[in-house]
Amino acid sequence: MPLSERRITPDDLLPDAEFAKRRKSWRAELIAMKRLRRIELGPYCTFYFESYDTMLFQVQEMLLIEKGGAAQVPDELAAYNPLIPAGSELVATVMFEIDDPVRREAVLARLGGAEECFFLQIGPDRVLGVPEGDIERTREDGKTSSVHFLRFPLEAAHIARFRDPATEILIGCSHDRYSHRAGLSPASRAELARDFA
């Protein structure tokens, strides 16, 4: 199946009992891949680049934990299938991770609109992240959410440059109060390039 059409279907899912038996080994298999897909940006922000594999595991986890059975499957697929890259994009869950609740409230209150400021820098080109339109991520009082879902739509030239080891690749945020950039390691780049058709 082409990457542009790859989605989780009910046929891809294991019964809860079988998943429970495989869960530990499956999680262990994903650790190395997920480590390469996790990129820290500044002191509080982390990008988790999603894939078919990470979303399939997440759906299985939700079904096992919530015990909703077959009736729960459509909702989980509707929630997680949109986070699977479609062959010419990268998709990330972006989280502001601050353990202290008081500090978290203070930081998020200053970062309204941050969801519009994330970017992927591929050589000279900046590709802005497109926030998922499911809900408004910045409240009327200016406080942003601690979790954002972003798509980075890429043209063929971007993908070719992304695969070129001589091209510098960065992720970043241009928000006035959270201006940071981080480079992608060669191993992370190779892992993320698997998302391209």
Backbone hydrogen bonds, N-H to C=O, Kabsch-Sander energy under -0.5 kcal/mol:
donor,donor_aa,acceptor,acceptor_aa,energy
5,E,2,P,-1.8
6,R,2,P,-0.6
6,R,3,L,-0.9
12,D,9,T,-1.7
13,L,10,P,-1.1
19,F,15,P,-2.7
20,A,16,D,-2.8
21,K,17,A,-1.3
22,R,18,E,-1.8
23,R,19,F,-2.0
26,W,22,R,-2.9
27,R,23,R,-2.8
28,A,24,K,-2.1
29,E,25,S,-2.0
30,L,26,W,-1.7
31,I,27,R,-1.2
32,A,28,A,-0.6
33,M,29,E,-0.6
34,K,30,L,-3.2
35,R,31,I,-2.3
36,L,32,A,-1.5
37,R,33,M,-1.2
38,R,35,R,-0.8
39,I,37,R,-0.6
39,I,47,F,-2.4
41,L,45,C,-3.5
45,C,41,L,-1.3
46,T,95,M,-2.4
47,F,39,I,-3.3
48,Y,93,T,-2.6
49,F,37,R,-2.8
49,F,47,F,-0.6
50,E,91,V,-2.6
55,M,51,S,-2.2
56,L,52,Y,-2.6
57,F,53,D,-2.0
58,Q,54,T,-1.8
59,V,55,M,-2.6
60,Q,56,L,-2.4
61,E,57,F,-2.5
62,M,58,Q,-2.5
63,L,59,V,-2.4
64,L,60,Q,-2.2
65,I,61,E,-2.8
66,E,62,M,-2.7
67,K,63,L,-1.4
71,A,68,G,-0.7
72,Q,69,G,-1.5
73,V,69,G,-0.8
76,E,72,Q,-1.9
77,L,73,V,-2.7
78,A,74,P,-2.3
79,A,75,D,-1.8
80,Y,76,E,-2.5
81,N,77,L,-2.3
83,L,80,Y,-1.4
84,I,81,N,-1.9
87,G,195,D,-0.6
90,L,152,F,-1.4
92,A,150,L,-2.7
93,T,48,Y,-2.6
94,V,92,A,-0.6
94,V,148,H,-3.5
95,M,46,T,-2.7
95,M,93,T,-0.5
96,F,146,S,-2.7
97,E,44,Y,-3.5
97,E,95,M,-0.8
98,I,96,F,-0.8
104,R,100,D,-2.8
105,E,101,P,-2.2
106,A,102,V,-2.0
107,V,103,R,-2.8
108,L,104,R,-2.8
109,A,105,E,-1.8
110,R,106,A,-0.7
110,R,107,V,-1.2
111,L,108,L,-1.1
112,G,142,G,-0.7
114,A,111,L,-2.0
116,E,113,G,-2.0
117,C,114,A,-2.4
119,F,172,G,-2.5
120,L,127,V,-2.5
121,Q,170,L,-3.1
122,I,120,L,-0.6
122,I,125,D,-3.1
123,G,121,Q,-0.7
123,G,168,E,-2.7
125,D,122,I,-2.1
127,V,120,L,-3.2
127,V,125,D,-0.5
128,L,126,R,-0.6
129,G,118,F,-2.7
130,V,151,R,-3.2
132,E,149,F,-2.7
139,R,137,R,-0.5
139,R,143,K,-2.9
142,G,139,R,-2.0
144,T,108,L,-2.3
145,S,137,R,-1.7
148,H,94,V,-2.7
150,L,92,A,-2.9
150,L,148,H,-0.5
151,R,130,V,-1.9
152,F,90,L,-3.1
154,L,88,S,-3.0
159,I,155,E,-2.1
160,A,156,A,-2.3
161,R,157,A,-2.2
162,F,158,H,-2.8
163,R,159,I,-1.9
164,D,160,A,-0.6
164,D,161,R,-0.9
167,T,164,D,-2.2
170,L,121,Q,-2.4
171,I,182,A,-2.6
172,G,119,F,-2.3
173,C,180,H,-2.5
174,S,117,C,-2.0
175,H,178,Y,-0.7
178,Y,175,H,-1.7
180,H,173,C,-1.4
180,H,178,Y,-0.9
182,A,171,I,-2.4
184,L,169,I,-2.1
189,R,185,S,-2.7
190,A,186,P,-2.3
191,E,187,A,-2.0
192,L,188,S,-2.8
193,A,189,R,-2.3
194,R,190,A,-0.6
194,R,191,E,-1.2
195,D,192,L,-2.1
196,F,193,A,-1.6
197,A,87,G,-2.5
